[in-house]
């Protein structure tokens, strides 16, 4: 296999990963259409026009509450805690209806997870998606593989790029942060990895542009899922 994964590597070194932590949306799963459909349902319920699909690429990644708030035009954007709670409840209800409509693992993810499982590499998921939906998505779409840790956003816990969730997942796995690869599709993921002292690897197939990942400190850009294997040490 060619070392395509090392293209753009800012700090060349030997592969170091003993465990892998993945972001969920835009990294393991293509959930864009279901997330967008749910947001547009909320907007339609308020008499507001929908966003085109690609507009949701910039709304995803900072947690469900931010997505539910940020999709509103500035004049109608919820401001108070009560208003934010109301639109979040509407979004959660819409997503509960839509999350299984079109979402699926990206091409090559199943084969990658099979290879990691065969090599006994422990894996986890660290997402800003609400914890209950994170568990649902992992169970429904990725339930054929063993996950040593699954951490979504929970009330009272900080969201990425705070490293708390990544460090919690590493502790559950029993691997030091510096021995973890953190794989994601956004600047938030790259900053999370750096804040946690993990190797940051960006993916070219996700929701955000590669330039954003490089600017946020990606050590490499994975052009396809199997490129991750070059980083397992």
C-alpha positions as CSV (number, residue, x, y, z in Angstrom):
1,X,0.0,0.0,0.0
2,X,1.4,3.4,-0.9
3,X,1.7,5.8,2.0
4,X,-1.0,8.1,0.7
5,X,-2.1,8.9,4.3
6,X,1.1,10.8,4.9
7,X,0.5,13.4,2.3
8,X,0.6,16.8,4.0
9,X,2.1,15.4,7.2
10,X,3.6,18.3,9.2
11,X,5.7,16.2,11.6
12,X,7.0,13.1,9.9
13,X,7.5,10.2,12.3
14,X,6.9,6.4,12.6
15,X,3.3,5.2,12.9
16,X,2.3,5.6,16.5
17,X,-1.3,4.6,16.9
18,X,-2.2,1.9,19.4
19,X,-5.9,2.9,19.5
20,X,-8.2,5.0,17.3
21,X,-10.8,7.5,18.3
22,X,-13.2,8.5,15.5
23,X,-15.6,11.4,15.1
24,X,-19.0,10.2,14.0
25,X,-20.9,12.5,11.6
26,X,-18.8,13.2,8.5
27,X,-16.1,10.7,9.5
28,X,-17.6,7.2,10.0
29,X,-21.2,8.0,8.9
30,X,-22.6,10.2,6.1
31,X,-25.5,11.7,8.0
32,X,-25.7,15.0,6.1
33,X,-29.1,14.4,4.4
34,X,-30.9,13.3,7.6
35,X,-29.4,16.2,9.7
36,X,-30.4,18.7,7.0
37,X,-33.9,17.3,6.6
38,X,-34.4,17.6,10.3
39,X,-33.2,21.2,10.4
40,X,-35.4,22.2,7.4
41,X,-38.4,20.6,9.2
42,X,-37.8,22.9,12.1
43,X,-37.5,26.0,9.8
44,X,-40.7,25.0,7.9
45,X,-42.6,24.7,11.2
46,X,-41.6,28.3,11.9
47,X,-42.6,29.5,8.5
48,X,-38.9,30.0,7.4
49,X,-37.3,28.9,4.1
50,X,-35.1,25.8,4.1
51,X,-31.3,25.8,3.5
52,X,-29.8,23.9,0.6
53,X,-28.1,20.6,1.6
54,X,-24.5,21.9,1.4
55,X,-25.3,24.7,3.8
56,X,-25.6,22.2,6.6
57,X,-21.9,21.2,6.3
58,X,-20.9,24.3,8.3
59,X,-23.7,23.8,10.9
60,X,-22.6,20.3,11.8
61,X,-19.8,19.6,14.3
62,X,-20.4,21.9,17.2
63,X,-23.3,20.0,18.8
64,X,-27.0,19.7,18.3
65,X,-27.9,22.8,20.3
66,X,-25.7,25.0,18.2
67,X,-27.0,23.5,14.9
68,X,-30.6,24.0,16.0
69,X,-29.9,27.7,16.8
70,X,-27.5,28.6,14.0
71,X,-29.8,27.5,11.2
72,X,-32.1,30.4,11.9
73,X,-31.7,33.7,10.1
74,X,-30.1,36.3,12.3
75,X,-33.4,38.2,13.0
76,X,-35.3,35.1,14.0
77,X,-32.4,33.4,15.9
78,X,-33.3,32.2,19.4
79,X,-31.6,34.2,22.1
80,X,-32.9,33.3,25.5
81,X,-32.4,29.9,27.2
82,X,-36.1,29.2,26.8
83,X,-36.0,29.9,23.1
84,X,-32.9,27.8,22.6
85,X,-34.4,24.9,24.6
86,X,-37.6,25.1,22.5
87,X,-35.9,24.9,19.1
88,X,-33.6,22.2,20.4
89,X,-36.6,20.1,21.4
90,X,-38.1,20.7,17.9
91,X,-34.9,19.6,16.3
92,X,-34.5,16.5,18.5
93,X,-38.1,15.5,17.6
94,X,-37.5,16.0,13.9
95,X,-34.2,14.1,14.0
96,X,-35.8,11.2,15.9
97,X,-38.1,10.8,12.9
98,X,-35.3,11.2,10.3
99,X,-32.0,9.8,11.6
100,X,-32.3,6.4,9.8
101,X,-33.7,7.6,6.5
102,X,-30.5,7.8,4.4
103,X,-27.6,7.7,6.9
104,X,-24.9,5.0,6.3
105,X,-21.2,4.4,6.7
106,X,-19.0,5.9,4.1
107,X,-17.6,3.6,1.5
108,X,-14.5,1.8,2.8
109,X,-15.4,2.2,6.5
110,X,-16.6,-1.3,6.9
111,X,-13.4,-2.7,5.4
112,X,-11.3,-0.5,7.6
113,X,-13.1,-1.5,10.8
114,X,-12.7,-5.2,9.8
115,X,-9.0,-4.7,9.4
116,X,-8.7,-2.8,12.7
117,X,-10.7,-5.6,14.5
118,X,-8.5,-8.3,12.9
119,X,-5.4,-6.5,14.2
120,X,-7.0,-6.1,17.7
121,X,-6.7,-2.3,17.6
122,X,-9.2,-0.8,20.1
123,X,-11.5,1.8,18.7
124,X,-13.9,4.4,20.1
125,X,-16.2,7.2,19.0
126,X,-16.1,10.7,20.4
127,X,-18.9,13.0,19.0
128,X,-20.6,16.3,19.7
129,X,-23.9,14.7,18.6
130,X,-26.2,14.2,21.6
131,X,-25.2,11.0,23.5
132,X,-28.4,9.2,23.0
133,X,-28.4,9.7,19.3
134,X,-24.7,8.8,19.2
135,X,-25.4,5.5,20.8
136,X,-28.4,4.9,18.5
137,X,-26.3,5.6,15.4
138,X,-23.4,3.5,16.5
139,X,-25.7,0.6,17.3
140,X,-27.7,0.8,14.1
141,X,-25.0,1.5,11.5
142,X,-21.8,0.3,13.2
143,X,-23.1,-2.4,15.6
144,X,-21.1,-5.2,13.8
145,X,-17.9,-4.0,15.4
146,X,-16.8,-3.8,19.0
147,X,-16.4,-0.2,20.4
148,X,-14.3,0.2,23.5
149,X,-15.8,3.6,24.2
150,X,-18.7,5.6,22.7
151,X,-18.9,9.2,24.0
152,X,-21.5,11.7,22.7
153,X,-22.4,15.0,24.2
154,X,-24.0,14.9,27.6
155,X,-25.4,17.7,29.7
156,X,-22.8,19.0,32.1
157,X,-19.9,17.8,30.0
158,X,-17.9,20.1,27.7
159,X,-18.1,19.7,23.9
160,X,-15.2,19.2,21.6
161,X,-12.7,20.9,21.1
162,X,-12.5,20.5,24.9
163,X,-10.4,17.3,25.3
164,X,-12.5,15.8,28.1
165,X,-14.5,13.4,26.0
166,X,-11.4,12.2,24.1
167,X,-9.4,11.7,27.3
168,X,-12.4,9.9,28.9
169,X,-12.5,7.5,25.9
170,X,-8.7,6.9,26.0
171,X,-9.0,6.1,29.7
172,X,-11.8,3.6,29.1
173,X,-9.7,1.9,26.4
174,X,-6.7,2.0,28.7
175,X,-4.3,3.7,26.3
176,X,-2.3,6.8,26.9
177,X,-3.4,9.9,24.9
178,X,-0.2,10.1,23.0
179,X,-0.8,6.6,21.7
180,X,-4.2,7.5,20.3
181,X,-5.0,8.6,16.8
182,X,-8.0,11.0,16.6
183,X,-9.7,10.9,13.2
184,X,-12.2,13.5,12.1
185,X,-13.6,15.8,9.4
186,X,-13.6,19.2,11.0
187,X,-11.4,21.9,12.6
188,X,-13.1,21.0,15.9
189,X,-11.8,17.4,15.7
190,X,-8.3,18.5,14.8
191,X,-8.3,21.0,17.8
192,X,-9.7,18.3,20.0
193,X,-6.8,15.9,19.1
194,X,-4.2,18.6,19.8
195,X,-5.8,19.6,23.1
196,X,-5.8,16.0,24.2
197,X,-2.2,15.3,23.1
198,X,-3.3,12.9,20.4
199,X,-2.3,12.6,16.7
200,X,-4.8,14.5,14.6
201,X,-5.7,12.9,11.3
202,X,-8.2,14.6,8.9
203,X,-10.4,12.8,6.4
204,X,-10.9,14.0,2.8
205,X,-14.4,12.5,2.4
206,X,-16.2,14.4,5.2
207,X,-18.3,17.5,5.5
208,X,-15.5,20.2,5.8
209,X,-12.8,21.2,3.3
210,X,-9.3,19.8,3.6
211,X,-7.8,23.2,3.9
212,X,-9.8,23.7,7.1
213,X,-8.3,20.5,8.6
214,X,-4.8,21.5,7.7
215,X,-5.1,24.9,9.1
216,X,-6.4,23.4,12.4
217,X,-3.4,21.2,12.7
218,X,-4.1,17.9,11.0
219,X,-0.9,15.8,11.0
220,X,-2.1,14.2,7.8
221,X,-5.1,14.0,5.5
222,X,-6.5,10.5,4.8
223,X,-7.7,10.3,1.2
224,X,-9.6,7.1,1.8
225,X,-10.4,5.0,4.9
226,X,-7.8,2.3,4.4
227,X,-5.0,5.0,4.6
228,X,-5.5,5.0,8.3
229,X,-3.8,1.6,8.5
230,X,-0.5,3.3,7.7
231,X,-0.7,5.0,11.1
232,X,-1.1,1.9,13.3
233,X,2.0,1.2,15.2
